[in-house]
Amino acid sequence: MKTILILFILVTIINSIPLICSDAVTMADCKDIINGIHECIWYENTCQLKSCQNSQIPCDGLAYNGELCATSSQGCKSIKSCSEIDNQQSCSQVKPYGVECHWEESCIVKKCSHNSKSNCRQTNGVKCIYQDQQCSSIKQCSDIIEKSNCLRSSIQEINCIWMDNQCVTETCNLIRTKENCFNTRRNSEKCFFTQIKGGDNQCLSCSQLTEQCNCNQYSIFGCNWVNNSCQEFKLQLACSTEDEKQCLSDKQCVWYKPMNKCLTIENASLNDRACDIYVFGSILHVWILIVLIVFW
């Protein structure tokens, strides 16, 4: 009889503890749900997963369940691109997937040309430089038309030199000594000195190797043959940023509140399940002890 009573109490406890938003039937239970990734909100007399649609305005830049929110004439709504933003203030504040927007009768993706002289900087991953009385986009040294900007190109994270009255890429092969070669980077690439017996040894980078055989020969320096070109392999650590806004701009990442850290959605979900199991297990353990004390 005691065993049946204990089992009945345990089942009652299990069924009465809400673990997800939809399980809660009261406002108090809704607020007490422990969940690291998502938030629950009491809305229209039900406990719901917090979203842009059930949030109060202003909501510019808030993010729920992988959705970025923006204030609109219809209230708070989720947006995925600049074109979905319908007002100038939100256009200047909200960055869908990290993309900067610009208001020009409507909300559009910001370009270098939208920047002023004092604010001419890299925009949406495109390098910008002020020349010929405007902020212009540049992809390579040859896009720079003024000598002064060419000599200051390292500010834009590209290395250029002024030769024959034009701006050209400063490559590793322009470095003459072995010692200087190994201590230098050119345009985000490491320089290394070739060691060909009886050959014309020189300073190079992976991108300057045009044959797969030569590329593979220098794999020790990170060279890797990909898509018919030699590229320097760079390890990218997903979701490693410590900035919450930058974390939320990547759709593969989520800001995990219990750890105050950027994690992949998969890792955050695993942590969440572990957290729920731990909390539930702790509550269950306490109740078992109470039952044993009362009925033994």
C-alpha positions as CSV (number, residue, x, y, z in Angstrom):
1,M,0.0,0.0,0.0
2,K,2.8,2.4,0.9
3,T,4.5,1.6,-2.4
4,I,1.4,2.5,-4.4
5,L,0.9,5.7,-2.4
6,I,4.5,6.7,-3.1
7,L,4.2,6.0,-6.8
8,F,1.0,8.0,-6.9
9,I,2.6,11.0,-5.2
10,L,5.6,10.8,-7.5
11,V,3.5,10.7,-10.7
12,T,1.5,13.7,-9.4
13,I,4.6,15.7,-8.8
14,I,6.0,14.8,-12.3
15,N,2.8,15.9,-14.0
16,S,2.5,19.1,-12.0
17,I,6.0,20.5,-12.8
18,P,5.9,22.6,-16.1
19,L,9.1,22.2,-18.1
20,I,8.0,24.1,-21.3
21,C,5.9,27.2,-21.8
22,S,2.8,25.3,-23.0
23,D,2.7,23.2,-19.8
24,A,2.1,26.2,-17.6
25,V,-1.5,27.0,-16.7
26,T,-0.9,30.0,-14.5
27,M,1.0,33.2,-14.8
28,A,3.2,32.3,-11.8
29,D,4.1,28.9,-13.3
30,C,4.9,30.6,-16.7
31,K,7.4,33.0,-15.1
32,D,9.1,30.2,-13.1
33,I,9.9,28.0,-16.1
34,I,13.7,27.5,-16.3
35,N,14.9,27.6,-19.9
36,G,18.2,29.0,-21.1
37,I,17.6,29.7,-24.8
38,H,14.0,30.8,-24.9
39,E,11.8,33.0,-22.7
40,C,8.2,32.3,-21.7
41,I,5.6,35.1,-21.5
42,W,2.0,35.2,-20.2
43,Y,0.1,36.5,-23.2
44,E,-3.7,36.4,-23.9
45,N,-4.2,34.2,-20.9
46,T,-1.8,31.5,-22.0
47,C,1.9,30.8,-21.5
48,Q,3.6,31.2,-24.8
49,L,7.1,31.1,-26.1
50,K,8.2,34.7,-26.2
51,S,8.3,36.1,-29.8
52,C,8.5,39.4,-31.6
53,Q,4.7,39.3,-32.2
54,N,3.8,39.0,-28.5
55,S,6.4,41.6,-27.4
56,Q,5.8,45.2,-26.5
57,I,7.2,48.1,-28.6
58,P,9.8,49.5,-28.9
59,C,11.5,46.2,-29.6
60,D,14.3,47.2,-32.0
61,G,17.2,44.8,-31.9
62,L,15.6,42.3,-29.5
63,A,15.8,38.6,-30.5
64,Y,13.6,35.7,-29.5
65,N,13.7,32.1,-30.8
66,G,16.2,33.0,-33.5
67,E,14.1,35.9,-34.8
68,L,15.2,39.5,-34.8
69,C,12.6,42.1,-33.8
70,A,11.9,45.6,-35.1
71,T,9.3,48.2,-34.3
72,S,6.7,48.7,-37.1
73,S,3.5,50.5,-37.7
74,Q,1.7,47.2,-37.0
75,G,3.6,46.7,-33.7
76,C,6.6,44.5,-33.0
77,K,7.4,42.1,-35.8
78,S,10.2,39.7,-36.8
79,I,12.4,40.8,-39.8
80,K,15.0,39.0,-41.9
81,S,16.1,41.8,-44.2
82,C,16.4,45.6,-44.4
83,S,13.6,45.8,-46.8
84,E,11.1,44.5,-44.2
85,I,11.7,47.5,-41.9
86,D,9.2,50.3,-42.5
87,N,10.6,53.3,-40.6
88,Q,13.8,55.3,-40.5
89,Q,14.6,54.9,-36.8
90,S,14.4,51.1,-36.8
91,C,16.3,51.1,-40.1
92,S,19.2,52.8,-38.4
93,Q,19.2,50.6,-35.3
94,V,18.4,47.0,-36.4
95,K,20.9,44.8,-38.2
96,P,19.3,41.7,-39.8
97,Y,21.8,38.9,-39.6
98,G,24.5,41.6,-38.9
99,V,23.7,43.6,-42.1
100,E,23.7,47.4,-41.7
101,C,20.7,49.2,-43.2
102,H,20.3,52.7,-44.6
103,W,17.1,54.8,-45.0
104,E,16.6,56.3,-48.5
105,E,12.8,56.6,-48.8
106,S,12.8,53.0,-47.8
107,C,15.1,50.7,-45.9
108,I,17.9,49.3,-48.0
109,V,21.2,47.6,-47.5
110,K,23.9,50.1,-46.6
111,K,26.8,50.7,-49.1
112,C,30.1,52.5,-48.9
113,S,28.5,55.4,-50.9
114,H,26.1,56.1,-48.1
115,N,28.9,57.0,-45.7
116,S,30.2,60.5,-45.3
117,K,33.9,61.5,-45.5
118,S,34.3,61.3,-41.7
119,N,32.5,58.0,-41.5
120,C,34.0,56.3,-44.5
121,R,34.7,52.8,-43.2
122,Q,34.2,49.1,-43.9
123,T,30.5,48.6,-44.5
124,N,28.7,45.2,-44.6
125,G,32.0,43.4,-45.2
126,V,33.0,45.7,-48.1
127,K,36.2,47.8,-47.7
128,C,35.5,51.5,-48.2
129,I,37.9,54.4,-48.9
130,Y,37.4,58.1,-49.5
131,Q,38.7,59.2,-52.9
132,D,37.6,61.4,-55.8
133,Q,35.2,63.3,-53.4
134,Q,33.2,60.2,-52.3
135,C,33.3,57.1,-50.2
136,S,34.0,54.3,-52.6
137,S,34.1,50.5,-52.3
138,I,37.4,48.7,-52.9
139,K,38.1,45.0,-53.4
140,Q,41.8,45.2,-54.4
141,C,44.7,47.6,-54.6
142,S,44.0,48.5,-58.2
143,D,40.7,50.1,-57.1
144,I,42.7,52.8,-55.3
145,I,43.4,55.7,-57.5
146,E,45.3,58.0,-55.2
147,K,48.9,57.5,-54.0
148,S,48.2,58.7,-50.5
149,N,45.5,56.2,-50.0
150,C,47.6,53.5,-51.6
151,L,50.4,54.0,-49.0
152,R,47.8,53.9,-46.2
153,S,46.1,50.8,-47.5
154,S,47.0,48.7,-44.5
155,I,44.2,50.6,-42.6
156,Q,41.8,48.7,-44.9
157,E,43.6,45.4,-44.1
158,I,45.1,45.1,-47.6
159,N,48.8,45.8,-48.4
160,C,49.5,47.9,-51.4
161,I,52.4,49.8,-52.9
162,W,52.6,52.6,-55.4
163,M,54.5,51.4,-58.5
164,D,54.6,52.8,-62.1
165,N,52.1,55.4,-61.1
166,Q,49.5,52.9,-60.0
167,C,48.4,51.1,-56.8
168,V,49.3,47.4,-56.9
169,T,49.2,44.5,-54.4
170,E,52.2,44.2,-52.2
171,T,52.8,40.4,-52.4
172,C,55.2,38.2,-50.4
173,N,57.5,37.8,-53.5
174,L,58.5,41.5,-53.2
175,I,60.3,40.6,-49.9
176,R,63.9,39.9,-50.6
177,T,65.3,38.4,-47.4
178,K,64.5,35.1,-45.7
179,E,64.4,36.6,-42.3
180,N,61.9,39.3,-43.2
181,C,59.8,36.8,-45.1
182,F,59.0,34.6,-42.2
183,N,58.0,37.6,-40.0
184,T,55.6,39.1,-42.5
185,R,51.9,38.8,-43.5
186,R,50.6,40.2,-46.8
187,N,46.9,40.6,-47.3
188,S,46.0,38.3,-44.5
189,E,48.3,35.6,-45.7
190,K,51.5,34.3,-44.1
191,C,54.7,34.6,-46.1
192,F,57.2,31.7,-46.3
193,F,60.5,31.1,-48.0
194,T,60.7,28.4,-50.6
195,Q,63.4,25.8,-50.2
196,I,63.9,24.2,-53.6
197,K,67.3,22.6,-54.0
198,G,69.2,24.4,-56.8
199,G,66.1,26.5,-57.6
200,D,65.4,30.2,-57.4
201,N,64.3,30.4,-53.8
202,Q,62.0,33.3,-52.9
203,C,59.4,34.6,-50.5
204,L,55.8,33.4,-51.4
205,S,52.3,33.0,-50.0
206,C,49.9,30.1,-50.7
207,S,47.8,32.1,-53.2
208,Q,50.8,32.6,-55.4
209,L,51.2,28.9,-56.0
210,T,49.4,28.1,-59.2
211,E,50.0,24.3,-59.4
212,Q,48.5,21.7,-57.1
213,C,51.8,19.8,-56.7
214,N,53.6,22.9,-55.4
215,C,50.6,23.8,-53.2
216,N,50.7,20.4,-51.5
217,Q,54.4,20.7,-51.0
218,Y,53.9,23.6,-48.7
219,S,51.0,22.2,-46.6
220,I,53.3,22.7,-43.6
221,F,52.6,26.4,-44.0
222,G,48.9,25.9,-44.2
223,C,48.5,25.7,-48.0
224,N,45.6,23.8,-49.2
225,W,44.4,23.1,-52.8
226,V,40.7,24.1,-53.0
227,N,38.5,24.9,-56.0
228,N,41.5,24.8,-58.4
229,S,43.5,27.4,-56.4
230,C,46.0,27.3,-53.5
231,Q,44.6,28.8,-50.3
232,E,45.8,29.3,-46.8
233,F,43.7,27.2,-44.4
234,K,42.3,29.2,-41.5
235,L,40.4,27.5,-38.7
236,Q,37.1,29.3,-38.0
237,L,35.7,28.8,-34.6
238,A,31.9,29.0,-34.9
239,C,30.1,31.1,-32.4
240,S,33.3,32.1,-30.5
241,T,32.4,35.8,-30.2
242,E,31.9,37.3,-26.8
243,D,29.6,40.1,-28.1
244,E,25.9,39.3,-27.8
245,K,24.8,41.3,-30.8
246,Q,27.4,39.8,-33.0
247,C,26.5,36.4,-31.8
248,L,22.8,36.9,-32.6
249,S,23.7,38.2,-36.1
250,D,24.9,34.6,-37.0
251,K,21.9,32.4,-37.6
252,Q,23.9,29.4,-36.5
253,C,24.5,30.9,-33.0
254,V,22.5,31.8,-30.0
255,W,23.3,33.8,-26.8
256,Y,23.0,31.3,-23.9
257,K,21.9,33.3,-20.9
258,P,22.7,30.9,-18.1
259,M,26.4,30.9,-19.2
260,N,26.4,34.4,-20.6
261,K,28.1,33.0,-23.6
262,C,27.7,32.5,-27.4
263,L,27.0,28.9,-28.4
264,T,25.9,27.0,-31.4
265,I,22.2,26.2,-31.3
266,E,22.9,22.5,-31.0
267,N,25.2,23.0,-28.0
268,A,22.8,25.4,-26.3
269,S,20.0,22.8,-26.7
270,L,22.1,20.1,-25.2
271,N,22.9,22.4,-22.2
272,D,19.2,23.2,-21.9
273,R,18.2,19.6,-21.7
274,A,20.9,18.9,-19.2
275,C,19.6,21.9,-17.1
276,D,16.0,20.7,-17.2
277,I,17.0,17.2,-16.3
278,Y,19.1,18.5,-13.4
279,V,16.4,20.8,-12.1
280,F,13.7,18.1,-12.4
281,G,16.0,15.5,-10.8
282,S,16.7,17.8,-7.9
283,I,13.0,18.6,-7.2
284,L,12.2,14.9,-7.5
285,H,15.0,14.0,-5.1
286,V,13.7,16.4,-2.5
287,W,10.1,15.1,-2.8
288,I,11.3,11.5,-2.5
289,L,13.1,12.4,0.8
290,I,10.0,14.1,2.1
291,V,7.8,11.1,1.2
292,L,10.2,8.7,2.8
293,I,10.3,10.8,6.0
294,V,6.6,11.1,6.2
295,F,5.6,7.5,5.4
296,W,8.5,5.5,6.9
